[in-house]
Amino acid sequence: MVLAACSDKGADADNDGKVSETEAKTEMAKGGAMATKPGLWEVKTSFSDVTVEGVPKAVAAQMKTQMAKGVTVSSCLTKEQVDKPGTDFFGGSPEANCTFDKLDRSGNTTIIEMTCKPRGGMTLKSIMNGSFKAESYKLDVVQTMQGGPVGNVKMTGIAEGTRVGDCPA
């Protein structure tokens, strides 16, 4: 949360407590070290701490073990996405109905708070803070899920992205 002190109000230019897509794009378009390069990216996300309410201990232990292994996803980041990033830049798919609650960037550091409300009454809140370089990034991540199929879940971990080359033609 130290990063929040780097800027007075971050992307919330109108001080309404929410960050619109326009405000987010303005904040992200400031350039500098966070101006991530387009290309093929691999992002590994793993969670070292997982708390699950309302499930048997054996199931919770199995979830913790699986989440600690992490998952790596490859995707192609286009120039358009780099120039005008939205919630999808930080893992929010259009179907997930995501909005920024906070987006504050100073140099190559950032703090992002995002809420996603996919179908079924589930709410996923993510808090991510860390640093970006042109070809890599590392974010500390805290995610909480309410209303999901296994009950309330809180996970703490990291997301590390690496540009591995150009996108396939």
Secondary structure, 3 states (H helix, E strand, C coil): CHHHHHCCCCCCCCCCCCECHHHHHHHHCCCHHHCCCCEEEEEEEEEEEEEECCCCHHHHHHHHHHHHHCEEEEEEECHHHHHCCCHHHHCCCHHHCEEEEEEEEECCEEEEEEEECCCCCCEEEEEEEEEEECCEEEEEEEEEEEEECCEEEEEEEEEEEEEEECCCC
